[in-house]
């Protein structure tokens, strides 16, 4: 497969002011039309998925349809199935392994929420505490800061602008992979700059915002006087022996870390070196399916909290969307599940747990082929819940 160059990728970047020129839009329109015609011309797109009889069939088809590689774990009360398909590195033609590590992106938010709720149990922080009290040095610059509470940060009802919605930020990140963004404090400034307004007043709506979890990182570090990475290691990673999980640091790439590819108009583009969110609380963890499975089992069995009521608090959904405190609610096939999904250039991931049925799914891919990823999820659930009696 052809690996796109930086020059190829720059053709799809916005202008310096974050807007798109007429010529730029024409290029994108032509490519979208071309890609759409190809997709529509493929015979039996959905039918091919419907005839998959096993989880391995599903992974194999996803790779055939464009994902570089995928690893999946499916646990039922009777067994644990683990499978993989495709490549961890296209150029080297390295087969992907079940133990390989990925950027798990926003699955990190569930880890962060656990830390916050552990500190809540200990009385170090409260859900009603606001930014004025917790981060007075930046609160004056953030609209409605006195009404933005820990609870509203955790469930995305703060209304604060999502820094990854900023076109100019991606313009810089894609043109210079070495750009690290300056850390959470600098990236938070993007959310309350003069060109961005809140989505709504705190508590009056829902809008998924990575900025919420950067602010939570600053809060956790402030109230504990400890770095986010240390909190993770001391409170989650070491107690659960998650030996393949850690906050990513610049230049710290393990041998079994898969190369991530942006699937751009059907072609893979190596984006492994781009990650300005390395190590941050909104999406900066590296892990594998085994460790995320272990974390999920510990979380939903209540092992990560002193009292079972804290897990209940975490799973309480806001009235605006199916989101709790760092967890997403899923109700496919009439069975209740909680978990999270992650989406970062080159990497897609998810984990969901059905506590009442004793089922857990963990999926990781090294390509941003969202359509194929969603179909893997859809047809895995089809096989699981249409073929298994609970």
C-alpha positions in Angstrom: 0.0 0.0 0.0 1.1 3.5 -0.7 2.0 5.5 2.5 1.0 9.1 1.9 3.6 11.9 2.4 3.3 15.1 4.4 2.9 17.0 1.1 0.0 14.8 0.2 -1.7 15.4 3.5 -1.2 19.2 3.4 -3.5 19.5 0.5 -6.3 18.8 2.9 -5.4 21.3 5.5 -7.4 24.5 6.2 -6.0 28.0 5.6 -3.9 29.7 8.3 -7.0 31.4 9.7 -8.8 28.0 10.2 -11.1 28.5 7.2 -11.2 26.7 3.9 -10.5 28.4 0.5 -12.7 28.0 -2.5 -10.0 25.9 -4.3 -9.6 23.9 -1.2 -13.3 23.1 -0.9 -13.4 22.2 -4.6 -10.6 19.7 -4.0 -12.4 18.2 -1.1 -15.7 18.0 -2.9 -14.2 16.2 -5.9 -12.5 13.7 -3.6 -15.7 13.2 -1.5 -17.7 12.6 -4.6 -15.1 10.2 -6.0 -14.9 8.3 -2.7 -18.7 8.2 -2.4 -19.1 6.8 -5.9 -16.6 4.0 -5.1 -18.5 3.1 -1.9 -21.8 3.1 -3.6 -20.5 1.0 -6.4 -19.3 -1.8 -4.1 -21.8 -4.7 -4.4 -23.1 -6.3 -1.2 -21.2 -4.0 1.2 -23.5 -4.8 4.2 -24.3 -8.3 3.0 -20.6 -9.3 3.3 -20.8 -8.4 7.0 -24.0 -10.2 7.5 -22.6 -13.5 6.4 -19.7 -13.3 9.0 -20.1 -16.3 11.2 -17.3 -15.7 13.7 -15.5 -12.8 15.4 -12.4 -13.7 13.3 -14.4 -13.4 10.1 -15.4 -9.9 11.2 -11.8 -8.8 11.8 -10.6 -10.3 8.6 -13.3 -8.5 6.6 -12.4 -5.2 8.3 -8.8 -5.6 7.2 -9.9 -6.6 3.7 -12.1 -3.4 3.6 -9.2 -1.1 4.5 -8.3 -1.2 8.2 -4.5 -1.9 8.6 -5.0 -4.1 11.7 -7.3 -4.9 14.6 -7.2 -6.8 17.9 -10.4 -7.8 19.8 -11.2 -9.5 23.0 -14.7 -10.8 23.7 -15.5 -12.3 27.1 -18.7 -14.2 27.9 -19.6 -16.1 31.0 -18.3 -19.3 29.4 -15.1 -18.1 27.6 -12.7 -15.4 26.5 -12.0 -15.1 22.8 -9.0 -13.1 21.6 -8.2 -12.5 18.0 -6.2 -10.3 15.6 -6.0 -9.5 11.9 -3.8 -7.4 9.7 -0.6 -5.5 10.2 0.9 -3.4 12.9 3.3 -1.8 10.4 2.4 -1.7 6.7 5.8 -0.9 5.3 7.6 -3.6 7.4 4.7 -6.0 6.8 4.7 -6.8 10.5 1.8 -9.0 11.6 -0.3 -7.5 14.4 -0.2 -9.4 17.7 -2.9 -9.6 20.4 -0.5 -8.2 22.9 0.4 -5.1 20.9 -0.1 -1.7 22.4 -2.2 1.2 21.0 -3.1 4.7 21.8 -6.4 4.3 23.5 -7.4 7.9 23.2 -10.6 8.9 25.0 -10.8 5.6 26.9 -8.3 7.5 29.1 -11.3 9.6 30.3 -12.6 6.6 32.2 -9.3 6.3 34.0 -9.4 10.0 34.8 -12.9 9.8 36.1 -12.0 7.0 38.4 -9.2 9.1 39.9 -11.6 12.0 40.5 -14.1 9.7 42.2 -11.5 8.1 44.4 -10.5 11.6 45.6 -14.2 12.3 46.1 -14.4 9.3 48.4 -11.4 10.5 50.4 -12.9 14.0 50.8 -10.1 15.7 48.8 -12.6 17.1 46.2 -16.3 17.4 45.8 -18.5 17.1 42.8 -20.0 20.6 43.4 -16.6 22.3 43.7 -16.2 24.9 40.9 -13.3 26.3 38.9 -13.1 29.5 40.9 -12.3 27.5 44.0 -10.1 24.9 42.4 -8.2 26.8 39.7 -8.4 30.5 40.6 -5.4 31.3 38.4 -7.3 30.6 35.2 -10.9 30.8 36.4 -11.2 34.5 35.7 -10.5 33.9 32.0 -13.2 31.2 31.6 -16.8 32.3 31.1 -19.2 31.0 33.8 -16.3 29.6 35.8 -18.2 29.8 39.1 -20.9 27.5 37.6 -18.4 25.0 36.0 -18.2 22.2 38.6 -16.2 18.9 38.8 -19.5 17.1 38.1 -20.2 19.2 35.0 -16.7 18.6 33.7 -17.0 14.8 34.2 -20.3 14.5 32.3 -19.6 17.2 29.6 -22.3 19.6 30.7 -20.0 22.5 31.4 -20.5 24.1 27.9 -16.8 24.9 27.6 -15.4 24.9 24.1 -13.7 21.6 22.9 -10.1 22.5 22.1 -9.9 19.8 19.5 -12.6 21.5 17.5 -10.2 24.3 16.7 -9.1 24.1 13.0 -5.9 26.1 13.6 -4.8 23.6 16.2 -5.0 20.7 13.7 -3.4 22.9 11.1 -0.3 23.2 13.4 -0.4 19.6 14.5 -0.6 18.1 11.0 2.1 20.4 9.5 4.6 19.8 12.3 4.4 16.4 14.0 7.0 17.6 16.6 4.5 20.2 17.9 3.4 19.1 21.4 0.8 21.8 22.1 2.4 23.1 25.3 0.6 20.8 27.7 -2.9 20.9 29.2 -2.7 24.4 30.6 -1.7 25.9 27.2 -4.3 23.8 25.3 -7.0 24.9 27.7 -6.3 28.5 26.7 -7.6 27.5 23.2 -11.0 26.9 24.7 -11.4 30.3 26.2 -9.6 32.4 23.6 -11.4 35.4 22.1 -12.4 33.4 19.0 -14.3 30.7 20.9 -17.5 31.0 22.9 -19.1 28.5 25.2 -21.6 26.1 23.6 -24.1 26.9 26.3 -24.4 28.0 30.0 -23.2 25.3 32.4 -25.8 22.7 33.2 -28.2 23.6 30.4 -26.9 21.2 27.7 -24.5 18.5 26.7 -21.5 18.8 24.4 -18.6 16.4 24.4 -15.5 18.4 25.1 -11.9 17.2 25.6 -11.2 20.5 27.4 -13.3 19.2 30.4 -10.8 16.5 31.1 -7.8 18.7 30.7 -9.3 20.9 33.4 -9.9 17.8 35.5 -6.2 17.0 35.1 -5.2 20.4 36.3 -7.6 20.0 39.3 -6.4 16.5 40.2 -2.8 17.7 40.1 -3.5 20.8 42.1 -5.5 19.2 45.0 -3.0 16.3 45.3 0.2 18.1 44.5 1.1 15.2 42.3 1.5 14.7 38.5 -1.3 13.0 36.7 1.0 10.2 35.6 2.0 9.5 39.2 -1.7 9.4 40.3 -2.4 6.9 37.6 0.4 4.6 38.5 -0.2 4.7 42.2 -4.0 4.4 42.2 -4.8 2.3 39.1 -1.9 1.0 37.1 0.2 -0.6 39.8 -2.7 -1.9 42.0 -4.1 -3.7 38.9 -0.7 -4.7 37.5 -1.4 -3.0 34.2 2.1 -3.6 32.8 1.2 -2.5 29.3 -0.5 0.7 30.3 1.1 4.1 30.8 0.8 7.8 29.9 2.7 8.4 26.7 5.8 10.6 26.8 7.6 12.2 23.9 10.2 9.9 22.4 9.0 7.0 24.5 7.8 4.3 22.0 7.8 0.7 23.0 8.7 -2.0 20.5 5.2 -3.5 20.5 3.5 -0.2 19.9 1.6 -0.4 16.6 1.9 2.3 13.9 -1.2 4.3 13.5 -2.6 5.2 10.0 -5.0 7.9 8.9 -7.1 6.2 6.2 -7.2 9.1 3.8 -9.3 8.6 0.7 -8.6 4.9 0.8 -4.8 5.3 1.4 -2.9 4.8 4.7 -1.0 7.8 6.1 1.5 7.2 8.9 0.6 9.5 11.8 2.3 7.6 14.7 4.7 10.6 15.3 1.8 13.0 15.7 0.4 13.2 19.2 0.2 16.6 20.9 -2.0 15.1 23.6 0.7 12.7 24.9 0.2 11.7 28.5 -2.8 14.0 29.1 -6.0 13.1 30.9 -8.4 13.5 28.0 -6.7 10.8 25.8 -3.0 10.3 26.5 -2.8 6.7 27.5 -1.1 3.7 25.7 -2.5 0.2 26.5 -3.5 -3.1 25.0 -6.7 -5.2 25.0 -5.6 -7.3 28.0 -5.0 -4.3 30.3 -8.2 -2.5 29.3 -10.1 -5.8 29.9 -8.5 -6.0 33.4 -9.3 -2.4 34.1 -12.9 -2.9 33.0 -13.4 -5.9 35.2 -12.0 -4.1 38.2 -14.1 -1.1 37.6 -17.5 -2.7 37.2 -16.9 -5.2 40.0 -16.4 -2.2 42.3 -12.7 -3.0 43.1 -11.5 0.5 42.3 -13.7 2.2 44.9 -14.1 1.8 48.7 -17.9 1.9 48.5 -20.2 0.4 45.9 -22.2 3.6 45.9 -19.4 5.4 44.1 -19.8 3.2 41.1 -23.5 4.0 41.1 -22.6 7.7 41.1 -20.3 7.1 38.1 -23.0 5.4 36.1 -25.7 8.0 36.7 -26.6 9.5 33.3 -27.1 13.2 32.6 -30.5 14.0 31.2 -29.1 15.4 27.9 -27.2 12.4 26.6 -26.2 8.8 27.4 -23.1 9.8 29.3 -22.3 9.3 32.9 -19.1 10.4 34.7 -16.4 9.3 32.3 -18.5 6.4 30.9 -20.8 6.0 27.9 -24.1 4.1 28.2 -25.1 1.5 25.5 -28.4 -0.3 25.3 -28.2 -2.3 22.1 -30.3 -5.5 22.0 -32.0 -4.4 25.2 -28.9 -5.1 27.4 -27.3 -2.4 29.4 -23.6 -1.7 29.0 -21.1 1.0 30.0 -17.7 1.8 28.7 -16.0 4.3 26.4 -14.7 4.7 22.9 -11.5 6.4 21.7 -10.7 8.2 18.4 -7.4 9.7 17.7 -5.5 10.1 14.3 -4.4 6.6 13.4 -6.2 4.8 16.3 -9.7 3.7 17.2 -10.7 1.8 20.3 -13.6 0.8 22.5 -14.5 -1.2 25.6 -17.9 -2.0 26.9 -19.0 -4.1 29.8 -22.4 -5.7 30.3 -22.2 -6.4 34.1 -25.5 -8.3 34.4 -24.7 -10.6 31.5 -21.0 -11.0 32.4 -19.9 -9.8 29.0 -17.0 -7.5 28.1 -15.7 -6.4 24.6 -12.4 -4.6 23.9 -11.5 -3.6 20.4 -8.4 -1.7 19.1 -7.4 -0.7 15.6 -4.5 1.1 14.1 -6.4 3.0 11.4 -9.0 5.7 11.4 -11.5 3.9 9.2 -14.5 4.9 11.2 -17.0 3.1 8.9 -15.3 -0.2 9.2 -14.7 0.2 12.9 -18.5 0.8 13.4 -19.3 -2.2 11.4 -16.9 -4.4 13.5 -18.7 -3.1 16.6 -22.2 -3.6 15.1 -21.6 -7.2 13.8 -19.7 -8.3 16.9 -22.8 -7.3 18.9 -25.0 -9.1 16.4 -23.1 -12.4 16.8 -22.9 -12.0 20.5 -26.5 -11.2 21.4 -28.3 -13.0 18.5 -26.4 -16.2 19.0 -26.0 -16.4 22.7 -28.7 -16.9 25.3 -28.4 -14.9 28.5 
